[in-house]
Amino acid sequence: MDVRPATPADRSAIRAVHKAAFGRAHEADIAEALREAGDERISLVASEGDVLVGHVVLSEGRLGDAPVLCLGPIGVVPDRRHSGIGAALMRAALAEAAGSDAGLVVLVGHPAYYPRFGFERARLLGLESEWDVDEPWMALRLPRYDPALRGLVLFPAAFGRRRSSWATRVFSAWRGRTRV
Ligand SMILES: CC(C)(COP(=O)(O)OP(=O)(O)OC[C@H]1O[C@@H](n2cnc3c(N)ncnc32)[C@H](O)[C@@H]1OP(=O)(O)O)[C@@H](O)C(=O)NCCC(=O)NCCS
């Protein structure tokens, strides 16, 4: 399994990965809209030979005047899960994020999965999200982190606007599951 930057030739395979991973088109649409809007900053694929088995994207959000990296979607095809592909994508993406001009990576995700990569509850850092979520709202401090980075984080438009039901729907899909 290799992790490498996505190329334009990966476009349809990335779409297929997210559709398989989430069981619907919504996250594939977000990944595509991020790329089309030019908001994508880090986009990595996991491949086994010619077959794509995972993808992660980090896009640029704002915290006042400061850039913030928004992680997601991340997806691994169902039949290749639990073999470290998600972790390999996360580690490679976060290593690249550490060299960026952003001080934070933020996400809305499962509170049981992301802390192992260094994510903590974003509210404890004084960060607010556009959505009504608490525990799933998480942040990772990068080398350029400054405690003055506080306030409302605006995600790229592809995620939908304030109080949209996206985060609520994503998180409710996880509820009751120990694994995805
Ligand atoms: C989340 C996801 C990317 C992880 O990919 P993966 O390749 O299986 O991850 P890894 O093999 O590195 O890690 C697996 C471990 O993560 C943990 N884990 C995975 N999904 C989890 C979840 N939803 N909640 C809590 N822990 C989870 C488990 O501890 C698992 O350990 P195990 O294999 O011993 O059971 C994958 O499950 C996926 O695509 N899920 C559907 C899409 C999704 O929900 N994406 C995240 C939201 S943007």
The ligand as an SDF file (V2000), in Angstrom:
LIG
                    3D

 48 50  0  0  0  0  0  0  0  0999 V2000
  -12.6260    6.0010    9.4950 C   0  0  0  0  0  0  0  0  0  0  0  0
  -11.8700    5.2040    8.4340 C   0  0  0  0  0  0  0  0  0  0  0  0
  -11.2660    6.1490    7.3970 C   0  0  0  0  0  0  0  0  0  0  0  0
  -10.7350    4.4260    9.1310 C   0  0  0  0  0  0  0  0  0  0  0  0
  -10.0340    3.7250    8.1500 O   0  0  0  0  0  0  0  0  0  0  0  0
   -9.2300    2.3700    8.4950 P   0  0  0  0  0  0  0  0  0  0  0  0
   -8.3000    2.1170    7.3670 O   0  0  0  0  0  0  0  0  0  0  0  0
  -10.1530    1.2920    8.8840 O   0  0  0  0  0  0  0  0  0  0  0  0
   -8.4210    2.8370    9.7920 O   0  0  0  0  0  0  0  0  0  0  0  0
   -7.2110    2.1220   10.5200 P   0  0  0  0  0  0  0  0  0  0  0  0
   -7.0630    0.7160   10.0160 O   0  0  0  0  0  0  0  0  0  0  0  0
   -6.0460    2.9990   10.4700 O   0  0  0  0  0  0  0  0  0  0  0  0
   -7.7200    2.1250   11.9900 O   0  0  0  0  0  0  0  0  0  0  0  0
   -8.7370    1.2350   12.3630 C   0  0  0  0  0  0  0  0  0  0  0  0
   -9.0020    1.4970   13.8090 C   0  0  0  0  0  0  0  0  0  0  0  0
   -9.6490    2.7460   13.9210 O   0  0  0  0  0  0  0  0  0  0  0  0
  -10.6640    2.6700   14.8850 C   0  0  0  0  0  0  0  0  0  0  0  0
  -11.8670    3.1320   14.2320 N   0  0  0  0  0  0  0  0  0  0  0  0
  -12.1890    3.0820   12.9250 C   0  0  0  0  0  0  0  0  0  0  0  0
  -13.3610    3.6700   12.7220 N   0  0  0  0  0  0  0  0  0  0  0  0
  -13.7680    4.1150   13.9130 C   0  0  0  0  0  0  0  0  0  0  0  0
  -14.9070    4.8200   14.3790 C   0  0  0  0  0  0  0  0  0  0  0  0
  -15.8720    5.2170   13.5750 N   0  0  0  0  0  0  0  0  0  0  0  0
  -15.0000    5.0910   15.6720 N   0  0  0  0  0  0  0  0  0  0  0  0
  -14.0490    4.7240   16.5240 C   0  0  0  0  0  0  0  0  0  0  0  0
  -12.9550    4.0800   16.1570 N   0  0  0  0  0  0  0  0  0  0  0  0
  -12.8200    3.7700   14.8640 C   0  0  0  0  0  0  0  0  0  0  0  0
  -10.7370    1.3040   15.4150 C   0  0  0  0  0  0  0  0  0  0  0  0
  -10.0390    1.3370   16.6500 O   0  0  0  0  0  0  0  0  0  0  0  0
   -9.9240    0.4970   14.4150 C   0  0  0  0  0  0  0  0  0  0  0  0
   -9.1650   -0.4280   15.0930 O   0  0  0  0  0  0  0  0  0  0  0  0
   -9.3290   -1.9990   14.7430 P   0  0  0  0  0  0  0  0  0  0  0  0
   -8.9380   -2.1550   13.3190 O   0  0  0  0  0  0  0  0  0  0  0  0
   -8.4030   -2.6440   15.7130 O   0  0  0  0  0  0  0  0  0  0  0  0
  -10.7730   -2.2980   14.9780 O   0  0  0  0  0  0  0  0  0  0  0  0
  -12.7820    4.1500    7.7310 C   0  0  0  0  0  0  0  0  0  0  0  0
  -13.3690    3.3460    8.7290 O   0  0  0  0  0  0  0  0  0  0  0  0
  -13.8740    4.7490    6.8640 C   0  0  0  0  0  0  0  0  0  0  0  0
  -13.6820    5.0260    5.6880 O   0  0  0  0  0  0  0  0  0  0  0  0
  -15.0790    4.9100    7.4350 N   0  0  0  0  0  0  0  0  0  0  0  0
  -16.2540    5.3830    6.6850 C   0  0  0  0  0  0  0  0  0  0  0  0
  -16.1030    6.8190    6.3260 C   0  0  0  0  0  0  0  0  0  0  0  0
  -15.9500    7.6810    7.5730 C   0  0  0  0  0  0  0  0  0  0  0  0
  -16.7060    7.5640    8.5190 O   0  0  0  0  0  0  0  0  0  0  0  0
  -14.9400    8.5930    7.5140 N   0  0  0  0  0  0  0  0  0  0  0  0
  -14.6430    9.4780    8.6180 C   0  0  0  0  0  0  0  0  0  0  0  0
  -15.5050   10.6830    8.6430 C   0  0  0  0  0  0  0  0  0  0  0  0
  -14.9820   11.9710    7.5210 S   0  0  0  0  0  0  0  0  0  0  0  0
  1  2  1  0
  2  3  1  0
  2  4  1  0
  2 36  1  0
  4  5  1  0
  5  6  1  0
  6  7  2  0
  6  8  1  0
  6  9  1  0
  9 10  1  0
 10 11  2  0
 10 12  1  0
 10 13  1  0
 13 14  1  0
 14 15  1  0
 15 16  1  0
 15 30  1  0
 16 17  1  0
 17 18  1  0
 17 28  1  0
 18 19  1  0
 18 27  1  0
 19 20  2  0
 20 21  1  0
 21 22  1  0
 21 27  2  0
 22 23  1  0
 22 24  2  0
 24 25  1  0
 25 26  2  0
 26 27  1  0
 28 29  1  0
 28 30  1  0
 30 31  1  0
 31 32  1  0
 32 33  2  0
 32 34  1  0
 32 35  1  0
 36 37  1  0
 36 38  1  0
 38 39  2  0
 38 40  1  0
 40 41  1  0
 41 42  1  0
 42 43  1  0
 43 44  2  0
 43 45  1  0
 45 46  1  0
 46 47  1  0
 47 48  1  0
M  END
$$$$
